[in-house]
């Protein structure tokens, strides 16, 4: 098959301009203030019917979430039941009182598409006997320019004046104030365009307020002095794929909802290139929850996950798949603009990573990284006690005061094609808090999870590396046959390793394309085939995403850091040192196991 794309210029077969698709067989009543929809209108069922009969196409994750939501409507679900009245109330609010603020539609009332109405109904429609909402957190990941900010603004304003809440405190938050203000400013403009909302809501310089119920809506950033002590009713977290060290901000705002009966955390974003931060944490929560639905395991029944994405990276080459990540394509999002971008990417493959990330929510690494995310990501885990490996190969990368120190052990077991990876990382004790703060990397979380240890004071005590190898040998019964190291590494540590593991155990690995080129290419292939199981270690995954390569004139490649010096590759370097000595001594090693 040619690498050129032939289908991207074809119009999508899922038209978004058909009124029956947009309004779901129920035409809107244009009479101001009157109900648009009958009492039995249910956009969830209509959307789910379209998904099932192929009228519209969605990602696997969206399918699985709506399959579950539809089952809740049809069957008793504990203390919760679906209320058409509550679900349609927020939709009526949006379409009767909220107006577009920009472009040719500025000043005109909003007309929601079916997917938007189903989304809102899913969030607001499930209540208990006292009328309190079931869902208190909703995660929406969707391609850019599909109207996230508009939906966020509607939900924030509804929380402010339409949710029957006394003294509602609503916030739009981000790690930077400019980002936090995007949704807030959209809501502010929406109020100013609506005669009805202007009568009830004041738009001031720093806040939006509603005096009749003492409500406020503000934009806050993580560097604000006013984050503690909030009594949050609704919080909007937009574009959190850009957040670094985002968990702290998320926790503060989530903790602020604890005093409310029906708070709502709204998380909307596209995919991004910042790995192993809050985006990946939330995304993996979604994967676990959707899988637990199928396994009938316990789930977080207060959270909904709507992940609009391509199921496979290459699906972007067929325009009929674009709707999976862009439910608003053809109406909210211009089809022609996306086609033009696709043509440019087709002619320049270097643009593909950013294109599929932003337009189709394929999680990606930075543009200069060696591996794309689909290649490096492997969530498989293993139980080392069950595998019972007897022999392993080691690798070390000794960091300076600002770098990580990493030790790696790789091993095979008989009649198993998988290469298993076990790692440990170290940072200096006195510099640990500084590294967390300045690097904005969740070393503290990884410390609690046992993936990293503190060592020494201002620099790592390399004796701890030897102790770890001995610990693995004694506790896991893995005999270390070889340990690869950078030839520039500490002579002291090499001498100590020889004393503990034998003189022939250590093996210098010369860094550079001559040594690394072929092994790097094999590692890439094995990672893509999921033949390397690193026990879903988040630091190793992060290091892989940070790793870049350089090529010489003979197309040989060597491992280098990306341009961001805070992004460490020590885990990759340590692994490659182990992998190279593993390949150099492969026959001998396989004879042992």
N, C-alpha and C positions, 0 to 999 in steps of 0.2 A: 504493500500500500504506500502511496506517495505521502511524504510528510506534509505536503501542501494541503490546505483545507479547502474542500469544495462545497461544503454544506453551510458554511457560516453566513453566506449571503442570502440564503433562503429565508423567507419570512416564517416565523414560528407558526406551527399549526394550532396553537392554543390562543385564539384571538382574545385580547383583553378589552376590546371596545364594544363587545356585544352586551347590551343592557342586562340580558338575562344572566350573564356571567358576573357582571359588576354588582347588580342588585339582587340577584338570586330569585327570579320569577316574581318578585314583589316590587312593583314600581313605586318610587318615592312619592309621597303626597307633598306637593309644593306649597300647601297652605301653611303659613307661618305658625309655629307653635303647636300644630296638630300632630298626632301620632302618625308616623310614616308606615309603621308595620303593625299587622294584627297581633293579637295577644299570643297566638300560637306560632309566631314566626321563630324559626330556629336556624340561624346561619351555620351553626356547627354541623347539623345533620345535612344541610344542603352542600356544604363544602366537602364533607366526608363522602357524600354520594358522588360528587364530581371526581374526587380522588379515586374512588373505587371503580367507577365506570370508565376512567381514562379521559374524561373531559379536561381535566387538568393534571399536571404532572408535578410531583413533589419529591423531595429527597427521602431516603429510607427513614431518617430520623423523624422528619415531619410526619410521615406515614404512621410510624409506630406511636408517636404521641397522640395523633388524632384517633387512631384505632382505640387507644385506651380511653380517651375523652368520650368518644361515642359510646363505649361500653358503659361508662359511668351514667350517661343519660338514660340508657335503656334498662339498666339494672340498679337495684339498691346498692348504695356504696356507703355503708356504715351510717354515720350521723349526717351525711351530706346528701343533698338532692339538688337537681338542676331547676332553676327558676327562670322561665322565659321573661318574666317581668323585670327581674334584676339584670339579666343579660342585656335585654333590649333597652333598658333605661340609659346605659352609657352610650349605646349606639344612637339613640334618639338625641341625647345631649350633644354628641359630636355633630350630627347632621342638621340639627335645628339651630344650634347656637354658635358653633365654631366655624370660622372662616379662614380661607387661604390668605396668606399674608404677602406672597411674592408672585412675580410673574404675571402672565395673562389671566390667571385665576384669582389674583388678589382681590379680596373683598367678597368673593362668591362663597356660598356655603359649601362646606366639605361634603362630598359624596363618597362614602367609604366603599372600597372594593370588598368582594365576598371574603377574601382571605383575611382582610383587616377586621371585618365584623366577626368572623369566626374566632379570631385571636382575642378580641375584646370580650366576646361572649364566654370564651373558655376561662378567662381570668376572673370575670365578675359574676358569672352565672351560677356557680356552685356555692350554696350557702347552707347553714345549719338551721335548726328550728327557731333560733333566736334571730335569724337574719344576718348573721356574721359570715363574711366571705371565707371560703375554704382556703383559697390560694393567696399566699402572702409573698411569693417571689415568682417572677416570670423572667425567663431568659429568652431573648429573641436575637438570633444571629442571622443576618440577611445581607445580601449584596448591597453595596452603596447605591444611593440615589433611589431607594425603594420606599422612602417616606418614614424612616425611623423617627426623625425629629418631630414630625407631625403627630405620629401616634403618641410619642412621649409627652408632647405638649398637651394633647387632649386628655391623657390620663392624669397628668399633674393638675390641670385645671379642674377636672372632674373630682379629684381628691380634695381640691380646695373648696369647691362650692356645691358639688352634686352628690357627695358621699354620705351625707347626714352625720358628719363628724363634728364634734365640738372642738373649737380651737385647733383645726388641722395645721400641722407644720409640714410643709412640702419643700423638698430640696432637690436641686440638680447639682450633682457633685462630680468632680474629676480631680486628678492630681494637679492640674493646672487650671487657673481661674478662667482663662480664655475658652478652654474646652467646656468647662462647667456652664458657661454663659450661653452656649449655643442653643440648647433646649430652652433655657429660661428666656432668652430674647425672642425665640420663635413663639413661645407662649404669650409674651408681652405684646408682640405684634398681632397675634391672633385675637387677643382681647380688644385691642384698639380698633380692629376691623369689624367687631361684632357689637351692634347697638345694644343687644340684650346683656352681654357680658359686661360692657362698659358701665351699665347701671349698677352692677353689683360688685365690680372688682376695680380697685385702684392700681394703676401702674406707676410706681414711683421709681426713683433713680436706682435704688438698691434692692427693692423688693416689690412683689406683687401682693396685694392684701385684699381681704374681704372682711369688712367691718361687721356684717350681720352675724358672722359666726366666729369672729376673731381669728381668721385664718391668715397664713402667710406662705409665700413661695419665694425662696431665695436660691441664688447660685453660690456654692461654696467650693473651695479648693482644699487640698490636704494640708496646705501650709497656713490655713486660716487658724486664728486663735479661738474661734467660736465653735469648734466641732464637738467639744465635750458638753454633756448636759442637755443634748437635744432630745426632744420628745417627738420622734418622727412618725408621721402618718404615711406619707408617700416620699420615696426617694428615687430619683432617676439617675442611673449610672450609664452614661452614654460613651460609646467608643472606648471601652475599658481594655481593648486589645492594645492600646497605647500606654497603659499604666505600667510603671515600674515600681516594684515593691507595693503593689496595689492591695495586697491582703490587709494591710493595716488600715487603710481608708475604708475598705469594705467592712471590716469588723466594727469600726467605730460607728458607722451608719447603721449596720444591722443591729448592734446592741442598743441603739437609740430607739428602735421600734418596740422594745419589750413591754412598754407600758400601754400600748394600744391594743384594742380588741381585734381590729382588722387592718393592720398595716399592710403596706405593699412596697416591695423592693422591685424596681423595674430595671432590668439590665439589657441594654440593646447595644449591638456592636456589629462590625464586620470582622473578618479574620485579620491577622496581623503577623508580624515577623518577630515579635518579642516572645521568646520561648521560656518555658518553665517559670511563668509568673501567673497572675490570677486568671488570664485568659485560658491557659492550658488546664489550670485547676478546675475551672467551671466547666470547660468543655469535657473533661474527663468525668466530672460528676454526671453530666448529661449522658455520656456513653454508658456509665454504670447503671444509672436509673432506667434508661430505656431497655437495657439488657435484663435488669431485674424484673421489669414488667413481664417479659417473656418467661423468666424462670420462676415467676410467682414469689419472688423474694420481697422482703420488706423494702419500702421505698420512702423517700421524702415526699409525702403526699401534700405538702404545702407548696411545692415547686412545680412549675411547668417549663419544659424546654422545647423551643421551636427553632430548630437548626436548619435553615434553608441553605443548602450547599449542593455542589455536585458530588455524587457518590464516588466518582473516580475522576482523576485529574484530566484525562484525555477526553472526557465527555464534552468539554468546551468546544470541540471541533464540530459538533452537531448542534445547530442553533435550536433544535427542538428540545434540547436539554437545558437551555439557559434559564427557563422558568423555574427549575429546581432551586436555584439560588436567588432568583429575581422574580418573585411572584407578581410584582408590579410592572413587568416588562410590557411595553406597548402602550401603557397609559401613564403611570407614574414615572417610569424610567423609559427613556427613548430607545426604541429598538435600533434605529439608524445609527445613533451614536455608538452603541455597543458593537454593531457590525463594523463600523469604521475602525474601532480599536482592534477588533479581531483581525481585520485585514493587515493592520500594521504589525501585529504580533506574528502573524503568519509569515510576513516578509522579514521579520527580525526576531528570531527565537529567544534572544537575550531578554526580551521584554515579557516573556511568558510567565515567569515566576510572580512578578508583581501583578500581572493581569489576572491570573487565576486566583490569586490571593484576595484582591480587592473586589473583583467582580463576581467571583464564584465561591468564595470562602474556603478555598483550599489552603489549609494552614501551611505557611512557608517560613523558611529561614530568610536571612537577609540576602540581598541580591548577589553578594559576592561569595556566599557560602559554597562549600564543596558539595554538600548533599542537600537535596530537597527534603521536606519534612516527611513525605510519604515513604521515602527510602530509609531514613534514619529511625523513624518511629516504630517501636515494637513494644507492645504492652504485655507481652508474655512474661510469666514469672516461673520460678522453679523452687523446689524444696531440695536443698543440698543434702539433707539427711536421707531423703528418698533416693537421690541419684547415686550417692555413695562413690564419688570419684576418688581415685587413689593417687593419681599423679597430675601435676599441673605445671604450667609455665608462668613465670612472673615478668612484670615490667614495672619500671619506676620512672617518675618524672619529678625531679626535685625543684620546688618552686623557690623563688626569692621571697622577700618579705611580703610583697604584694600579690604573689601568685599562689595558687594552690599547689600542695604537694600531693601526688597521687601514686598509689600502688595498685597494681592489677594482677589478678591470677586468672588465667584462662585454662579450660580443661575440656576434654571429651570423656564420654563414657561409652562403653562397648555397645555396638549395634545401634548407635544413635548419631545421626549426621549433624546434630547441632553443636556449635561451639559455644560453651557457657562462659560467662564473664562475671567475676566477683571483684569489687573495687572498694577501696577506702581512701578518703581524702583528709587532709589536715590543713589547718590555718593556725598562725601564732595566736596565743591566748590574749596577749595585751592588745593586739591589733584587730581582734575579731569584730567588736562593735563598730569600729571605724570602717571596716570593710563592708559590713552590712549597710551602714548609713551612706557611705560614699559611692559604693558600687551599685547600690539599689538592687542587690541580688539576695534572694531569700536564704542566705547561709544559715540564719537562725532556725528556720523551719527545717532545713536539711540536718542541722545539728540534732534537733529534737527527734527526727526520724531515724537517726543512727547512721546516716550516710557520710557524716563528716565528724572529725574529732579535733579537739584543741590540743596544741602541743607547744612546749617551750614558752618563751615570753615574747620577745620581739622577732624571733624567727623559729621555724619549726625545728624541733630536736629530732634529727634523723634516726636516732635510736628507736623512736616510736614506729618507724617504718619496719625495722627489723623485728620489733616485738609483734607487729601485726602479722607478718609472714609466719612467725613462730606460732602465734595464736591460731591462725588458720590451719597450720600443719597439725597442731595438737588437738584442736577442738573438732575440726572437720575431717581429720585424717587424710589430708592432701599433702603428699610429699612433693616439695618444690624441686624440680629437676634442673631448670634453667631460669635465670633472671636477667632480662635485657635492660640495659641502661644507656643513657646518652653518654658518649665518651667524654663529654665535658663535665659529667657529674662528679660529686664529691668522692675523692679517693678514700676518705675515712669511712664512708658508708659501704663502699665496695669491699674494703678490707674486713669490715664487720660482717657483711653478708657471707664472705668466703669462710670466715671463722665458724659461722653457724650452719652453713649449708654445703660447704665444701669448696675447694679451690677452683674446680672446673664448672661450678654452677653459674657464676656471673659471666656475661658476654656483652661486650661493648657493641652498641648499635650506632654506626656513623649516620648522622643526620644529613639528609639531602636527597635529591632526585634519584641518584644511582641506586641507593638502598631502598628508598621508599616507593618508587613509582609502581612497580608491579604489585607489591602488597596492598597499596592503597586502592588500586583498581579491583583487586580481588575482594577486599573488605567492602567496597561499595556494592559489588555484585552480591555478596553474601548478606549484607544488610537488607538489600532490596528483596532478596528471596526469603528473608526472615530466618536465616540459618545461624544468626548470632543472637543469642538470648542473654541480654545484660540485666535481667531481673527487673526491668522497667526502672532502672536507677535514674532518678531525675537529674543528677549532676552529670552523669555520663551523656545522657540525652542532650543536655544543655551544651556540654563541651562539643559534641558532634555538630550541633547546629551552629556553633561559633567557628568551626574549623573551615579554613580556606586552603586553596592549593595554588601553586604557581607552576608554570610550565616552562621548560627550556626549549631550545630550538629543535630538539629531537622528540618533542611531545612527551618527555618524561616529566613527572609531577612530583612535587614535594609539599609537605604540610607546612602551613603558615597560619598565623592569626588573621582574623579579619581586621579591618581598620579601627574597630572599637576596642581599645586596649583593656577595657574592663570586662570584656568577654573572654573568659579563659578557655584554653584548649588543652589544659594539662591532662585531663582524663583521656582525651584522644591520643595524646603523645605517649602516655603510659601504656595504653592499650596497644598502640602500634609497636612499641618496643617489645612487648610480650609477643605480639603476633609475628613479628619478624624472626625472633629466635625460635618460635614455634614452627615456622615454615623451614627455617634453616636446619632444624633438628627433627623434622616431621617423622621420618622413618623410625628413628630411635624411640621417639615418644610413643608412636602407635604400637611399637613392639612391647612397650611396658604395660599399656592399658589392656 
